[in-house]
Amino acid sequence: MAKKANASADKNAGAGAANGAGVAGAGAGADAGAGAGGSDGYLVPDLKRGQYHVHEVIIKRSRFITTIAHTASVDEAKAFIEEISAKYSDANHNCFAFNATAPNSTAYCGCSDDGEPKGTAGQPMLNVVLHCGVGELTAVVTRYFGGVLLGTGGLVKAYQGSVKEALETLPTCERMIAAHMSIGLEHRFVPKFRYILPRYRATILKESFENIAYFDLVLPQHERENLERELVDLTSGSVKIIAVH
């Protein structure tokens, strides 16, 4: 039976486990970018740089400390893993799993058993990370061995369960998949133009008024074509779409 604990870290006996195979930075796959699926974006950890979400459990006298960070790239994930591994350098294992892009995407992900038996830590953790509905996430599970062997099934359950429990209280926020537009339109259309922008969750980044009015916008990617169509209708085709990216 697992229980939450806040005991201070001390060096424990060696785990006696065989080394596990590690995976780092998997190549791009067919499901790259999956999870966004035409929506406004996807959830990411609501954690600033250097801010981490930590959860600890005790399972048969072993301490499992899960540390989660928002990592938007493979380099950020690796740097975080190195930092936590150094912080808990006296631990028996610092196993990790990361997904540096949208939920369910295997384009930029990786994991490591860090000395636990092959397939008992990193891959089970990665399965949770990839399918938890939160992207750009790295989880490191630090284990201080408590003297009781858990067996391969017990290890899988412990590492997966540690990550799942930590995710239950992880703060999240939305990452919008954005498009940028630069447009020009006659001054007489500006009031109606401003009125329709909230409908498309569009924000004006810059504006200038010359012979016509110019606007730089940011909005959810999937709304860009819809806004363009309405602007064409509004201006009877006179709107100038200067740049889209």
N, C-alpha and C positions, 0 to 999 in steps of 0.2 A: 504493500500500500504506500503510495507516494504521499509525502507531506511537504508543504512549503517550509523553507528554512532560511535563516539569515545568518548562519554561523560564519565566522571568519575563516578565510582559506588557510589550510596548512598542508604541507606535503604529506601525501598518503602513500601507502604501499603500491608497488607497480602492479599494473593490471594483468600482466602476463598474456596479453593478446597479441596475435600476429599482426603484422603491418597490413593496412588496407590500401587498396589502390586509390589514387587521387585523380581528379579530373579538373582541369583548369581551362576556362575560357573556351567553351565549345564553339565550333564554327556556325555560321549562319545556316538556318534550316528553313524548310518550307513553311513552317508556321510562324516565321518571324513577324512580330507585330501583332500576333493574335491576341485577343483579349480586349482590344479597343473596339473592334467590330462595328465601326460606323457610329459609335456613340460619341459623346463630347470628350471622352478621355477615359482614364482609369484611376483607381486608387493607388496612392503611394504612402509610405510611412510619413506621418506629420512630425518629422524630426529634423531639426536644423543640423548643419554640419557640426560634428563633435558632440551631438546629443544622441544618446542611446537609450533603448528600451531594454530593461533587464528583468529577467524572471528566473527564480531558482526553485528547484525541487530536490528532495532527498529520496532516493530509491535504493532500498536495501543498503543503506549507509553510504552510498555513493552520492556525491553532490553533482548535480547537473545545472550549470549556470548558462542560460540562454541570453545572448546579447544580440540585439537587432539594430541595424542602422539603415537609413535611406541612402542607397548607393546607385547613382544614375549612370554609372559606367563600369566597365570591367576594372579599370585602373582604381576607381574609388572603392570597389569591392575588395580588391587585393590589398589596398592600403589599410582598410578597416580590419581585415583578417590579420594582417601583420601586427597591427596595433593591439588587438585583443590577445593574440598569441603571445606577444611580449608581456602584456599586463599579467597574464596567467601562465607565465613561463614555467612555474613550478607544478602545473597541473599535469596529469597523466596524458590527457588528450584535449586538443582544441579542434574539434571537427566543424566543418562549415558547409554551407550551401548558399549559392547566390543566384539571383536573376536580375540582370542589369537593364531589363526592358519591361515590356507590358506583361501582365499576367498571362499564363499559359504559353508564352513564347519560349522556345528553346534556342533562340538566336544567340544570346549571350548569357550563358549560365555555366555553373561549375560546382563541384563538390569534392570533399575529401573525407576519408575515414580517419586520417591522422593516427594511424597505428592500431585502431580497432580492427577486428576481423573484417575482411573485405565484404562490402555490401551491407554492413550492419549499422552504419551511421550516416555517411555522406549522402548516399542515394536515397535512403528513406527520408532524410531531411529535405532533400531537393524535391522529392515528390510533393511534400507539403508546401514548400515555398512556391513551386510553379503553379499550383492549383488552389491557392488560398484566396485568390481574387485581389491580391495586392501586388503591384509591380515594383521594380527598382528596389529590391530588398535583399539584404544579406543577413544571414543568421549564423552565429558561431555558438556552438554548444561546448562548453568547457566541462570536463569531467575530472573530479577528484575521486579516485578509487577508494571505496570504503571497506575492501577486504572480502566482499561477497561477489562471486562470479555470477553474471546474469544470464549467460548463455546467448547464443545468436538471436533467438527470438526475443529474449528479454531486452537485449541491446537495441534491436530495431524498435521495439515498443517504447523504450525509454527515450531514445533520441527523437523519434517522431512525436511522442507525447509532450516532450519538453518544448519543442517548437510550436506545436498546436496550442498549448496552454499560454505561451508567451504571446501568440497572435491574438488570443481572445481579448487581451487588454491593450493591444497596440493602437495608438492614435493614428488615424489616417486622414488624408485630404485628397481632393481630386487634382490630377494632373491633366490639364486640358491639352488636347492635340490641336495645335493652333495653325491657322493660316493667316497670312498678312496680305492686305490689299491696299493699293494706292489708286484713288479714283478722282475724277474731276467732273463737276456738274454745274449747271447754271445756278445762280444765286436763288432764283425763285423756288427751286426744289429743296433748298436746305432745310426748312422747317419740317417738311414731311419726311425727308431723309433722316433727320435726327429722331423723329417720332418712331420710325420702324426699326431702328437699330437694336433696342432691347429684345425685340422678337427673335433676333438671331444671335443674341448674347455678344454683340459686337461692341468693341470699345474704340474710341477715337484716340490714337496716339499722338497725332500731329494734324494741324489744320492751318491753311493759309487762304487768303482771299485776294485774288487778283481779278483778271477779266472773268474768270470762273472760280468756283470754290474747290479747293483741293483738300483731300483727307487721306491720312494713313490710318488703316484699321487693323485690328486683330480680332479674330473670332474663331469659334470651333471649325475645324477643317471641313466637316461634313455640311456646314451651313453656308459655305462660301458660294457655291453655285446657286443656292436658293436666293441668297441676297442679290447676287448678280441679276438673276431673272427679274426680281421685283424692281430693281433699279432701272433696268431696261424698260419695263412697263411704265414705271413712274415718270420717266423722262422721255417716253416715246422714242427710245433708242439713242438719245443724245448723250447719255452718260459715257464718260471716257474711262475705261479700265486701263490704267497706266502700267500697273505691275501687279503680279500675283506670285507669291512664293510661300 
